[in-house]
Amino acid sequence: MSFIHKIPPDEADDRLRALYARVVDPETGRLDSILWVHGLHPAGLEAHFSLYTAVMRGTPTFRKVDREMVALVVSAVNECRY
């Protein structure tokens, strides 16, 4: 849970609403909190999502489950709580 103000999709302007629609999780239909907090700075949201997409989808020979495991280990080492 973030302590940063988030702009809900129904309160977003047209540009941000369209951006939210692009970054929504295709499997759950939800907007991940780590992306949602960037709503106050749409350019930051676009940059974050571009980086995430490159890292998590840019290596098709590396299985998604393996990429997720690397992300989990890095988060644990860095003591991330999300």
Chimera marker file (.cmm) of the C-alpha trace (Angstrom):
<marker_set name="trace">
<marker id="1" x="0.000" y="0.000" z="0.000" r="1" g="1" b="0" radius="0.5"/>
<marker id="2" x="1.398" y="3.377" z="-0.963" r="1" g="1" b="0" radius="0.5"/>
<marker id="3" x="1.212" y="6.535" z="1.081" r="1" g="1" b="0" radius="0.5"/>
<marker id="4" x="1.459" y="8.633" z="-2.065" r="1" g="1" b="0" radius="0.5"/>
<marker id="5" x="-1.714" y="10.265" z="-3.339" r="1" g="1" b="0" radius="0.5"/>
<marker id="6" x="-3.026" y="8.325" z="-6.319" r="1" g="1" b="0" radius="0.5"/>
<marker id="7" x="-5.336" y="9.632" z="-9.018" r="1" g="1" b="0" radius="0.5"/>
<marker id="8" x="-8.140" y="7.096" z="-9.542" r="1" g="1" b="0" radius="0.5"/>
<marker id="9" x="-8.908" y="6.282" z="-13.182" r="1" g="1" b="0" radius="0.5"/>
<marker id="10" x="-12.370" y="7.849" z="-12.908" r="1" g="1" b="0" radius="0.5"/>
<marker id="11" x="-10.765" y="11.148" z="-11.795" r="1" g="1" b="0" radius="0.5"/>
<marker id="12" x="-7.950" y="11.121" z="-14.368" r="1" g="1" b="0" radius="0.5"/>
<marker id="13" x="-7.879" y="13.438" z="-17.346" r="1" g="1" b="0" radius="0.5"/>
<marker id="14" x="-8.153" y="11.883" z="-20.808" r="1" g="1" b="0" radius="0.5"/>
<marker id="15" x="-4.369" y="11.528" z="-21.296" r="1" g="1" b="0" radius="0.5"/>
<marker id="16" x="-3.816" y="9.829" z="-17.938" r="1" g="1" b="0" radius="0.5"/>
<marker id="17" x="-6.881" y="7.617" z="-18.337" r="1" g="1" b="0" radius="0.5"/>
<marker id="18" x="-5.532" y="6.409" z="-21.702" r="1" g="1" b="0" radius="0.5"/>
<marker id="19" x="-2.124" y="5.799" z="-20.137" r="1" g="1" b="0" radius="0.5"/>
<marker id="20" x="-3.689" y="3.819" z="-17.284" r="1" g="1" b="0" radius="0.5"/>
<marker id="21" x="-5.507" y="1.705" z="-19.888" r="1" g="1" b="0" radius="0.5"/>
<marker id="22" x="-2.145" y="0.929" z="-21.569" r="1" g="1" b="0" radius="0.5"/>
<marker id="23" x="-0.417" y="-0.183" z="-18.367" r="1" g="1" b="0" radius="0.5"/>
<marker id="24" x="-3.224" y="-2.176" z="-16.756" r="1" g="1" b="0" radius="0.5"/>
<marker id="25" x="-2.268" y="-5.792" z="-15.959" r="1" g="1" b="0" radius="0.5"/>
<marker id="26" x="-3.688" y="-7.850" z="-18.850" r="1" g="1" b="0" radius="0.5"/>
<marker id="27" x="-4.182" y="-10.900" z="-16.638" r="1" g="1" b="0" radius="0.5"/>
<marker id="28" x="-6.015" y="-9.234" z="-13.743" r="1" g="1" b="0" radius="0.5"/>
<marker id="29" x="-7.388" y="-6.093" z="-15.339" r="1" g="1" b="0" radius="0.5"/>
<marker id="30" x="-5.986" y="-4.142" z="-12.375" r="1" g="1" b="0" radius="0.5"/>
<marker id="31" x="-3.615" y="-1.212" z="-12.259" r="1" g="1" b="0" radius="0.5"/>
<marker id="32" x="-0.614" y="-2.205" z="-10.136" r="1" g="1" b="0" radius="0.5"/>
<marker id="33" x="0.067" y="0.203" z="-7.255" r="1" g="1" b="0" radius="0.5"/>
<marker id="34" x="3.699" y="0.632" z="-8.280" r="1" g="1" b="0" radius="0.5"/>
<marker id="35" x="2.461" y="2.090" z="-11.573" r="1" g="1" b="0" radius="0.5"/>
<marker id="36" x="-0.592" y="3.861" z="-10.165" r="1" g="1" b="0" radius="0.5"/>
<marker id="37" x="1.489" y="6.110" z="-7.887" r="1" g="1" b="0" radius="0.5"/>
<marker id="38" x="3.099" y="7.585" z="-11.000" r="1" g="1" b="0" radius="0.5"/>
<marker id="39" x="-0.231" y="9.123" z="-12.001" r="1" g="1" b="0" radius="0.5"/>
<marker id="40" x="0.906" y="12.458" z="-10.588" r="1" g="1" b="0" radius="0.5"/>
<marker id="41" x="3.716" y="12.439" z="-13.173" r="1" g="1" b="0" radius="0.5"/>
<marker id="42" x="2.501" y="10.741" z="-16.387" r="1" g="1" b="0" radius="0.5"/>
<marker id="43" x="5.903" y="11.055" z="-18.100" r="1" g="1" b="0" radius="0.5"/>
<marker id="44" x="7.420" y="9.138" z="-15.185" r="1" g="1" b="0" radius="0.5"/>
<marker id="45" x="4.718" y="6.491" z="-15.529" r="1" g="1" b="0" radius="0.5"/>
<marker id="46" x="5.488" y="6.076" z="-19.226" r="1" g="1" b="0" radius="0.5"/>
<marker id="47" x="9.223" y="5.809" z="-18.534" r="1" g="1" b="0" radius="0.5"/>
<marker id="48" x="8.719" y="3.329" z="-15.681" r="1" g="1" b="0" radius="0.5"/>
<marker id="49" x="6.437" y="1.151" z="-17.783" r="1" g="1" b="0" radius="0.5"/>
<marker id="50" x="8.827" y="1.235" z="-20.752" r="1" g="1" b="0" radius="0.5"/>
<marker id="51" x="11.684" y="0.102" z="-18.516" r="1" g="1" b="0" radius="0.5"/>
<marker id="52" x="9.535" y="-2.607" z="-16.897" r="1" g="1" b="0" radius="0.5"/>
<marker id="53" x="8.397" y="-3.850" z="-20.301" r="1" g="1" b="0" radius="0.5"/>
<marker id="54" x="11.958" y="-3.977" z="-21.639" r="1" g="1" b="0" radius="0.5"/>
<marker id="55" x="13.204" y="-5.876" z="-18.601" r="1" g="1" b="0" radius="0.5"/>
<marker id="56" x="10.301" y="-8.280" z="-18.162" r="1" g="1" b="0" radius="0.5"/>
<marker id="57" x="9.449" y="-8.958" z="-21.808" r="1" g="1" b="0" radius="0.5"/>
<marker id="58" x="12.643" y="-8.121" z="-23.667" r="1" g="1" b="0" radius="0.5"/>
<marker id="59" x="14.241" y="-11.545" z="-23.280" r="1" g="1" b="0" radius="0.5"/>
<marker id="60" x="11.870" y="-14.062" z="-24.864" r="1" g="1" b="0" radius="0.5"/>
<marker id="61" x="14.250" y="-16.983" z="-24.269" r="1" g="1" b="0" radius="0.5"/>
<marker id="62" x="14.187" y="-16.296" z="-20.507" r="1" g="1" b="0" radius="0.5"/>
<marker id="63" x="10.963" y="-17.653" z="-19.031" r="1" g="1" b="0" radius="0.5"/>
<marker id="64" x="8.600" y="-15.222" z="-17.300" r="1" g="1" b="0" radius="0.5"/>
<marker id="65" x="8.712" y="-17.270" z="-14.107" r="1" g="1" b="0" radius="0.5"/>
<marker id="66" x="12.528" y="-16.943" z="-14.072" r="1" g="1" b="0" radius="0.5"/>
<marker id="67" x="12.363" y="-13.162" z="-14.609" r="1" g="1" b="0" radius="0.5"/>
<marker id="68" x="9.837" y="-12.899" z="-11.764" r="1" g="1" b="0" radius="0.5"/>
<marker id="69" x="12.114" y="-14.961" z="-9.508" r="1" g="1" b="0" radius="0.5"/>
<marker id="70" x="15.065" y="-12.657" z="-10.243" r="1" g="1" b="0" radius="0.5"/>
<marker id="71" x="12.858" y="-9.643" z="-9.442" r="1" g="1" b="0" radius="0.5"/>
<marker id="72" x="11.751" y="-11.273" z="-6.182" r="1" g="1" b="0" radius="0.5"/>
<marker id="73" x="15.320" y="-12.030" z="-5.095" r="1" g="1" b="0" radius="0.5"/>
<marker id="74" x="16.523" y="-8.522" z="-5.975" r="1" g="1" b="0" radius="0.5"/>
<marker id="75" x="13.614" y="-7.017" z="-4.030" r="1" g="1" b="0" radius="0.5"/>
<marker id="76" x="14.397" y="-9.217" z="-1.026" r="1" g="1" b="0" radius="0.5"/>
<marker id="77" x="18.103" y="-8.317" z="-1.121" r="1" g="1" b="0" radius="0.5"/>
<marker id="78" x="17.160" y="-4.624" z="-1.333" r="1" g="1" b="0" radius="0.5"/>
<marker id="79" x="14.679" y="-5.099" z="1.530" r="1" g="1" b="0" radius="0.5"/>
<marker id="80" x="11.739" y="-3.885" z="-0.555" r="1" g="1" b="0" radius="0.5"/>
<marker id="81" x="8.432" y="-4.449" z="1.190" r="1" g="1" b="0" radius="0.5"/>
<marker id="82" x="6.173" y="-4.383" z="-1.848" r="1" g="1" b="0" radius="0.5"/>
<link id1="1" id2="2" r="1" g="1" b="0" radius="0.2"/>
<link id1="2" id2="3" r="1" g="1" b="0" radius="0.2"/>
<link id1="3" id2="4" r="1" g="1" b="0" radius="0.2"/>
<link id1="4" id2="5" r="1" g="1" b="0" radius="0.2"/>
<link id1="5" id2="6" r="1" g="1" b="0" radius="0.2"/>
<link id1="6" id2="7" r="1" g="1" b="0" radius="0.2"/>
<link id1="7" id2="8" r="1" g="1" b="0" radius="0.2"/>
<link id1="8" id2="9" r="1" g="1" b="0" radius="0.2"/>
<link id1="9" id2="10" r="1" g="1" b="0" radius="0.2"/>
<link id1="10" id2="11" r="1" g="1" b="0" radius="0.2"/>
<link id1="11" id2="12" r="1" g="1" b="0" radius="0.2"/>
<link id1="12" id2="13" r="1" g="1" b="0" radius="0.2"/>
<link id1="13" id2="14" r="1" g="1" b="0" radius="0.2"/>
<link id1="14" id2="15" r="1" g="1" b="0" radius="0.2"/>
<link id1="15" id2="16" r="1" g="1" b="0" radius="0.2"/>
<link id1="16" id2="17" r="1" g="1" b="0" radius="0.2"/>
<link id1="17" id2="18" r="1" g="1" b="0" radius="0.2"/>
<link id1="18" id2="19" r="1" g="1" b="0" radius="0.2"/>
<link id1="19" id2="20" r="1" g="1" b="0" radius="0.2"/>
<link id1="20" id2="21" r="1" g="1" b="0" radius="0.2"/>
<link id1="21" id2="22" r="1" g="1" b="0" radius="0.2"/>
<link id1="22" id2="23" r="1" g="1" b="0" radius="0.2"/>
<link id1="23" id2="24" r="1" g="1" b="0" radius="0.2"/>
<link id1="24" id2="25" r="1" g="1" b="0" radius="0.2"/>
<link id1="25" id2="26" r="1" g="1" b="0" radius="0.2"/>
<link id1="26" id2="27" r="1" g="1" b="0" radius="0.2"/>
<link id1="27" id2="28" r="1" g="1" b="0" radius="0.2"/>
<link id1="28" id2="29" r="1" g="1" b="0" radius="0.2"/>
<link id1="29" id2="30" r="1" g="1" b="0" radius="0.2"/>
<link id1="30" id2="31" r="1" g="1" b="0" radius="0.2"/>
<link id1="31" id2="32" r="1" g="1" b="0" radius="0.2"/>
<link id1="32" id2="33" r="1" g="1" b="0" radius="0.2"/>
<link id1="33" id2="34" r="1" g="1" b="0" radius="0.2"/>
<link id1="34" id2="35" r="1" g="1" b="0" radius="0.2"/>
<link id1="35" id2="36" r="1" g="1" b="0" radius="0.2"/>
<link id1="36" id2="37" r="1" g="1" b="0" radius="0.2"/>
<link id1="37" id2="38" r="1" g="1" b="0" radius="0.2"/>
<link id1="38" id2="39" r="1" g="1" b="0" radius="0.2"/>
<link id1="39" id2="40" r="1" g="1" b="0" radius="0.2"/>
<link id1="40" id2="41" r="1" g="1" b="0" radius="0.2"/>
<link id1="41" id2="42" r="1" g="1" b="0" radius="0.2"/>
<link id1="42" id2="43" r="1" g="1" b="0" radius="0.2"/>
<link id1="43" id2="44" r="1" g="1" b="0" radius="0.2"/>
<link id1="44" id2="45" r="1" g="1" b="0" radius="0.2"/>
<link id1="45" id2="46" r="1" g="1" b="0" radius="0.2"/>
<link id1="46" id2="47" r="1" g="1" b="0" radius="0.2"/>
<link id1="47" id2="48" r="1" g="1" b="0" radius="0.2"/>
<link id1="48" id2="49" r="1" g="1" b="0" radius="0.2"/>
<link id1="49" id2="50" r="1" g="1" b="0" radius="0.2"/>
<link id1="50" id2="51" r="1" g="1" b="0" radius="0.2"/>
<link id1="51" id2="52" r="1" g="1" b="0" radius="0.2"/>
<link id1="52" id2="53" r="1" g="1" b="0" radius="0.2"/>
<link id1="53" id2="54" r="1" g="1" b="0" radius="0.2"/>
<link id1="54" id2="55" r="1" g="1" b="0" radius="0.2"/>
<link id1="55" id2="56" r="1" g="1" b="0" radius="0.2"/>
<link id1="56" id2="57" r="1" g="1" b="0" radius="0.2"/>
<link id1="57" id2="58" r="1" g="1" b="0" radius="0.2"/>
<link id1="58" id2="59" r="1" g="1" b="0" radius="0.2"/>
<link id1="59" id2="60" r="1" g="1" b="0" radius="0.2"/>
<link id1="60" id2="61" r="1" g="1" b="0" radius="0.2"/>
<link id1="61" id2="62" r="1" g="1" b="0" radius="0.2"/>
<link id1="62" id2="63" r="1" g="1" b="0" radius="0.2"/>
<link id1="63" id2="64" r="1" g="1" b="0" radius="0.2"/>
<link id1="64" id2="65" r="1" g="1" b="0" radius="0.2"/>
<link id1="65" id2="66" r="1" g="1" b="0" radius="0.2"/>
<link id1="66" id2="67" r="1" g="1" b="0" radius="0.2"/>
<link id1="67" id2="68" r="1" g="1" b="0" radius="0.2"/>
<link id1="68" id2="69" r="1" g="1" b="0" radius="0.2"/>
<link id1="69" id2="70" r="1" g="1" b="0" radius="0.2"/>
<link id1="70" id2="71" r="1" g="1" b="0" radius="0.2"/>
<link id1="71" id2="72" r="1" g="1" b="0" radius="0.2"/>
<link id1="72" id2="73" r="1" g="1" b="0" radius="0.2"/>
<link id1="73" id2="74" r="1" g="1" b="0" radius="0.2"/>
<link id1="74" id2="75" r="1" g="1" b="0" radius="0.2"/>
<link id1="75" id2="76" r="1" g="1" b="0" radius="0.2"/>
<link id1="76" id2="77" r="1" g="1" b="0" radius="0.2"/>
<link id1="77" id2="78" r="1" g="1" b="0" radius="0.2"/>
<link id1="78" id2="79" r="1" g="1" b="0" radius="0.2"/>
<link id1="79" id2="80" r="1" g="1" b="0" radius="0.2"/>
<link id1="80" id2="81" r="1" g="1" b="0" radius="0.2"/>
<link id1="81" id2="82" r="1" g="1" b="0" radius="0.2"/>
</marker_set>
